[in-house]
């Protein structure tokens, strides 16, 4: 039976400002990428989200981003490599500690927003981020934007990794995500997102808006938890996958190059 993981970015509320429907999403997804306080979230939100994820049996991931609360981590920043590494380790360390305090454990790492987009284009940047995280947590599973520079780096590093595709984002022909400033870059309609993702999982490939299919590792599917229709998309995608005979469960991670 074909299996795939369903993940969502969450833990992105800050104090009294609520972002997303985390409690409901945690009933649908099998993995959660939890903000570490730099682009979103705070210690209370992180602890609460990890507590519920642990109780629900949902895999916990550290979701580090740029120190950009106002821009939600979606503005590109250029940092010295040492600062970049320290920034990632600071956030991963916080996630490891808080998860342990809640009776859980961090299974995976996923870069957020602009940091992730930059790492999908720049192997040196991706290697700095992933190398820093692996120094802190050597067995962490690195979630990568499939078929991008991120994947090339983890294949070379020999660490555990999982290939990710997006249910609610449009793709360029090189497997990078269409810039959010462009019309149609974000998919809001569950009736569009669900069948599109089922086709990608069945094909084992990214199906860009233009260009040929891109065969790749499809280990996990992402939903952005801050979207207005995130919960509806999550439910529709899970129902579509299960209706197609595809089981939803947390990924195990793979190692080395994709054959």
Secondary structure, DSSP 8 states (H G I E B T S, - for coil): --EEEEEEEE---BTTB--S-HHHHTTT-SEEEEE-SSSS--HHHHHHHHHHHHHHT-EEEEE---S-TTTTT-S-----HHHHHHHHHHHHHHHHHHHHHTT--EEEE---HHHHHHHHH-HHHHHHHHHHHHHH-TT-EEEEETTSHHHHHHHHHT-EEEEEEESSB-B-TTS-B--TTSTTSB---HHHHHHHHHHHHHHTEE--SSS--EE----EEEEETTSTTHHHHHHHHHHHHHHTT-EE-----EES---
